[in-house]
Amino acid sequence: MDKIIVKVKDFTEYPDARYIEHDSSSGEEFYYNYVKPNFERAINENKQLVVDLDDTAGYASSFLDEAFGNLVYDFSFDIIKLRLQIISNQEPDWIKLILDDIIYIWKEKKEKGLPRKEI
């Protein structure tokens, strides 16, 4: 399957907070400006979205949680599992966290009828 590649380092070298109102390098901003539009494009073009986490100063788990968990509210779980690939050669544990934990936790949250954004 052809790929669309998004590199977090093209968004920021310093990924930071969860929400836009807390930092301009937030997971929420990355989701809405990079992940979501490119995931939609991947679906429309029958491609896979590859998000490369390497070459940044590091991550707060809240950034990753917001940047990838939101997918569950906008796309089906099966499509996410089929179309999303994460690269993290520098911190391979992030791949498992995103694909095996975050996506499933947000899926349960959505199934319980909870809002995507907690205030």
Phi, psi and omega in degrees: 000134177295160187232149167250124184252128176240128179251126180301325181299338176284341175273310179194150173278341185237072177299139190230251193284176178284308191254150180304319183292348179262337182190143180286349177253042187275160174297324179297315179295318178299319179299307187287333182262340183235304187293303185300308182297324179284331175291318175301317179297318179299318178296311183297329182259009181055051180236176176250139175269124177249121177252120182262116182270354186288162173069034170243178180281356181126178186224142162275141180299333179294326176298310181295320179302311182287321183294330184245331179298326180301334179307323184297330180278342184250344184219158180289151180302318181296321178294320179299312181298327181282321192257350184255130173231139179245135172249130175206078180290328182283328179222077184302337179297335179297327181298310179297316180304313183289306188281331183256342182243296186303309183300318181290320179297316179292327176298314178297319178301313179296317181297333178277358179079018180280148179291155180291325183249126178264135182257000000 
